């Protein structure tokens, strides 16, 4: 019998947005089409002629690397998949954060790597301890570190010092720090830390999905650090085997988006100013929920006191309150909920009120 590697996506495609209220969003709402020129009805120019090299060059300038260190991919999912196929084969060991976004564990397993989970937790402010990662990589196998920063589901960033330490650990094992930075797009550029730009043995993965509301374009990237650039041929081959080319219209739209980054981030600034305080006030008034609200981004991971089976709790919330939530079991974090707060303040306040009522009725069963 097939064992799904990514069951969360079945939930995301069916139940996540099927209710009157929701805390399931992990990205901003779809961007305003008015930001873009009307595309031609049918763009049949080969993307590799102009659109792809122009986008790769723009990303290279942003990450301060050579264009040949940049791969444009079908979203961050495509970036994770090709890097896993290129690096995480049999005979390698991969230290993976836990809780985690499911592909971080499933992709190395699919490629035959030995996967060693390293725990993060609320008590430790969701830090990934380099000493624990070092123990996980101990052995003769080539070792890599695969994580998200900011972390999904907590939204907490890994410090630059810890990222440097993790990259050094991987380098000593002949491997790399592979960092899904999809939520780093919420961080002001002056404060942003990119593994590929700032660490020779770092690899940065990202996309236009979460911060910009452009998931429909399916455009992301994998950027190799200077020392990782020697893996270009393997990564390129993996990309050819999996998808070869991306749609030209998506590449052109991605170019426009990155040139309008500040404009596209304006809705997120409204979330910081008006919605984030709603969540903070609610948490202060709700002792049964405990969470660390990160400085940047639109997700947090809340522990629910007295509830271990948060999948059952999520089903209760859907039935009793018409509320969709993401249970921690989707990230190997039972007893927790991932809360998405990238919605208008009144809508968020209503969803949080339903969550409070739902816990009262659930606890009283």
C-alpha positions in Angstrom: 0.0 0.0 0.0 1.3 3.5 -0.9 2.2 5.6 2.1 1.7 9.3 1.2 4.7 11.5 1.7 2.8 14.8 1.6 -0.7 14.2 3.1 -1.0 17.9 4.1 -1.6 18.8 0.5 -4.7 16.7 0.4 -6.0 18.7 3.3 -4.9 22.0 1.7 -6.7 21.1 -1.6 -9.9 20.0 0.0 -10.7 21.0 3.6 -8.4 24.0 4.2 -10.6 26.7 2.7 -14.0 24.9 2.8 -15.3 26.7 5.8 -16.9 30.1 6.6 -13.8 31.2 8.5 -10.2 30.1 8.2 -6.8 30.3 9.9 -5.2 28.0 7.4 -3.6 30.6 5.1 0.2 30.4 4.9 0.6 33.1 2.2 -0.8 36.4 1.2 -4.0 36.7 -0.8 -3.7 36.8 -4.6 -2.0 39.9 -5.9 -4.0 42.6 -7.6 -3.9 42.0 -11.4 -3.8 45.8 -11.9 -0.1 45.7 -10.9 0.7 43.9 -14.2 0.3 44.7 -17.8 -2.3 42.6 -19.6 -0.4 39.6 -21.0 -0.8 38.6 -24.6 -3.4 35.9 -25.1 -0.8 33.3 -26.2 3.0 33.8 -25.6 4.8 31.2 -27.7 8.3 32.4 -27.5 10.7 29.9 -26.0 11.4 31.0 -22.4 15.0 30.2 -22.8 15.4 32.8 -25.5 14.9 35.9 -23.3 12.6 35.6 -20.4 14.6 32.8 -18.5 18.1 34.4 -18.8 16.7 37.8 -17.9 15.0 36.4 -14.7 18.1 34.4 -13.8 20.2 37.5 -14.2 17.8 39.6 -12.0 17.9 36.9 -9.3 21.7 36.7 -9.5 22.0 40.4 -8.9 19.7 40.2 -5.9 21.7 37.2 -4.4 25.0 38.6 -5.5 26.0 35.4 -7.3 26.8 34.5 -10.9 23.7 33.7 -13.2 24.9 30.2 -13.6 24.4 29.6 -9.9 20.7 30.3 -10.3 18.0 27.8 -11.3 14.5 29.1 -12.0 12.0 26.4 -10.9 8.3 25.6 -10.7 7.9 27.2 -7.3 9.8 26.3 -4.2 8.4 22.8 -4.5 10.3 22.4 -7.8 13.4 23.8 -6.2 13.2 21.4 -3.3 12.6 18.5 -5.6 15.6 19.1 -8.0 18.0 19.8 -5.2 16.9 16.6 -3.4 17.3 14.6 -6.5 20.7 16.0 -7.1 22.1 15.7 -3.6 20.2 13.4 -1.4 20.9 10.0 -2.9 21.7 6.7 -1.2 24.7 6.8 1.0 23.9 10.3 2.3 22.6 11.4 5.6 20.2 14.4 5.9 19.5 16.2 9.2 15.9 17.5 8.9 14.1 19.8 11.4 11.1 18.5 13.2 8.4 19.7 13.2 8.7 20.4 9.5 6.9 21.0 6.2 6.4 17.4 5.0 8.5 17.5 1.8 11.6 18.2 3.9 11.4 14.7 5.2 9.7 13.0 2.3 12.0 14.1 -0.5 15.3 12.8 1.0 13.5 9.6 1.9 12.3 9.3 -1.7 15.9 9.6 -3.0 17.1 6.9 -0.6 19.0 9.1 2.0 19.1 8.4 5.7 16.9 11.0 7.3 17.6 12.0 10.9 15.0 14.4 12.5 16.2 17.1 14.9 13.6 18.6 17.2 12.6 22.2 17.5 10.1 23.1 20.3 8.3 26.1 21.8 10.3 25.9 25.0 13.4 26.4 23.0 11.8 29.2 21.0 11.8 26.9 18.1 15.6 27.0 17.7 17.4 24.3 15.8 20.3 23.5 18.0 23.6 23.1 16.0 24.9 20.6 18.6 21.9 18.3 18.0 22.4 18.6 14.3 26.1 17.7 14.7 25.1 14.5 16.6 22.6 13.7 13.9 25.2 13.9 11.2 27.8 11.8 13.1 29.0 9.0 10.9 30.9 8.2 7.7 28.1 9.3 5.3 28.1 12.5 3.4 25.9 14.8 5.5 23.5 17.7 4.6 21.2 19.9 6.6 17.6 20.5 5.2 15.5 23.2 6.9 13.2 26.1 6.5 14.1 29.6 7.7 11.8 31.2 8.7 10.6 27.9 10.0 7.4 26.3 8.9 5.1 25.9 11.0 6.4 28.4 13.6 7.5 31.3 11.4 10.6 31.8 13.5 13.9 32.7 11.7 17.1 30.8 12.4 19.8 33.3 13.4 22.6 34.0 11.0 25.1 32.6 13.6 23.2 29.3 13.8 22.9 29.1 10.0 26.7 29.6 9.7 27.3 26.9 12.2 24.9 24.5 10.4 26.6 25.2 7.1 30.0 24.5 8.6 28.7 21.3 10.0 27.4 20.2 6.7 30.6 21.2 4.9 32.7 19.1 7.3 30.6 16.1 6.2 31.1 17.0 2.5 27.5 18.4 2.2 25.5 21.6 2.2 23.0 23.6 4.2 19.8 23.6 2.0 17.5 26.3 3.2 13.9 26.9 2.1 13.7 30.6 2.4 10.2 31.1 1.1 9.1 33.1 4.2 12.3 35.2 4.2 10.7 37.2 1.4 8.7 38.9 4.2 11.9 40.2 5.7 13.1 43.7 4.7 16.0 43.3 2.3 18.4 45.1 4.6 17.8 42.5 7.3 17.4 39.4 5.1 19.9 36.5 5.3 20.3 34.2 2.3 22.2 31.0 2.6 23.5 31.1 -1.0 24.6 34.7 -0.8 26.1 34.7 2.7 27.4 31.1 3.1 29.7 29.3 0.6 28.1 25.9 1.4 24.6 27.3 1.5 21.8 26.7 -1.0 18.8 29.0 -1.0 15.3 28.0 -2.2 12.5 30.4 -2.6 9.5 31.5 -4.7 6.9 34.3 -5.3 4.2 32.3 -3.6 3.9 33.4 0.1 4.8 37.0 0.4 3.6 38.2 -3.0 0.4 36.3 -3.6 1.7 34.9 -6.9 1.5 31.2 -6.3 -0.5 30.8 -9.6 2.6 31.7 -11.5 4.5 28.6 -10.2 7.9 30.4 -10.3 10.6 29.8 -7.7 14.4 29.4 -7.6 17.3 27.4 -6.3 20.5 29.4 -5.8 23.8 27.7 -5.2 26.4 29.2 -2.9 30.0 29.6 -4.2 31.1 26.2 -2.8 27.9 24.5 -3.9 28.3 25.8 -7.5 30.2 22.6 -8.3 26.9 20.8 -8.1 25.5 22.8 -11.0 25.6 19.9 -13.5 23.8 17.5 -11.2 21.1 20.1 -10.3 20.7 21.1 -13.9 20.3 17.5 -15.0 17.6 17.0 -12.3 15.7 20.0 -13.6 15.8 18.7 -17.1 14.5 15.3 -16.1 11.7 16.8 -14.0 10.4 19.7 -16.1 12.8 21.0 -18.8 11.2 24.5 -19.3 8.8 26.8 -17.5 5.9 28.7 -19.2 7.2 31.8 -20.9 4.2 33.9 -19.6 5.0 32.9 -16.0 8.6 33.9 -16.5 7.7 37.3 -17.8 5.2 37.9 -15.0 7.9 36.9 -12.5 10.2 39.5 -13.9 7.5 42.1 -13.6 6.8 41.0 -10.0 10.4 41.2 -8.8 10.7 44.7 -10.3 7.6 45.7 -8.3 8.6 43.9 -5.1 7.8 46.9 -2.8 4.4 47.5 -4.4 3.5 43.8 -4.0 4.5 43.8 -0.4 2.1 46.6 0.5 -0.7 44.3 1.6 1.7 42.5 4.0 2.6 45.8 5.6 -1.1 46.2 6.4 -1.1 42.8 8.0 1.8 43.9 10.2 0.1 47.1 11.2 -3.4 45.9 11.8 -3.8 42.1 11.8 -0.7 41.0 13.8 -1.8 43.0 16.8 -5.2 41.3 16.7 -3.5 37.9 17.1 -1.2 39.2 19.9 -4.1 40.6 21.9 -6.0 37.4 21.4 -3.1 35.2 22.6 -2.7 37.5 25.7 -6.4 36.9 26.6 -6.4 33.1 25.9 -4.2 31.2 28.4 -5.1 27.9 26.8 -3.1 28.8 23.7 0.6 29.5 23.8 2.6 30.8 20.9 5.6 32.8 19.9 4.6 35.4 17.3 7.6 36.0 15.0 8.8 39.4 14.0 8.2 38.8 10.3 5.7 36.7 8.3 2.1 35.6 8.7 2.2 32.3 10.5 2.7 31.1 14.1 2.5 27.8 15.8 0.3 27.7 18.9 0.3 24.9 21.5 -3.2 24.0 22.7 -3.2 23.3 26.4 -5.1 20.1 27.2 -5.4 18.9 23.6 -3.1 16.2 22.2 -5.1 15.1 19.2 -5.3 18.4 17.2 -6.6 16.5 14.1 -9.7 15.6 16.1 -9.9 19.2 17.4 -9.7 20.5 13.9 -12.6 18.3 12.8 -14.6 19.6 15.8 -13.8 23.2 14.8 -15.0 22.6 11.3 -18.2 21.0 12.3 -19.1 23.2 15.3 -17.7 26.6 14.3 -17.3 26.5 10.5 -13.6 27.2 11.1 -10.7 25.7 9.2 -7.4 25.3 11.0 -4.1 23.4 10.2 -3.5 20.7 12.8 0.0 20.2 14.1 0.0 16.6 13.0 0.6 17.8 9.4 4.0 18.9 10.7 4.8 16.2 13.2 3.6 18.6 16.0 0.5 17.1 17.6 -1.0 19.3 20.3 -0.4 22.4 18.2 -2.1 24.5 15.5 -0.5 26.5 12.8 -2.3 29.9 12.8 -2.2 32.0 9.6 -3.0 35.6 10.3 -2.4 37.2 6.9 -6.1 38.3 6.6 -7.9 41.6 7.3 -8.3 42.3 11.0 -12.0 41.9 11.3 -11.9 38.6 9.5 -9.1 37.4 11.7 -10.8 38.5 14.9 -13.9 36.5 13.8 -11.8 33.4 13.1 -10.0 33.6 16.5 -13.3 34.1 18.3 -14.6 30.9 16.7 -11.4 29.2 17.8 -12.0 30.2 21.4 -15.6 29.1 21.3 -14.6 25.8 19.7 -12.1 25.0 22.4 -14.7 25.7 25.1 -17.2 23.3 23.5 -14.5 20.7 22.8 -13.2 20.8 26.3 -16.7 20.4 27.7 -17.6 17.3 25.7 
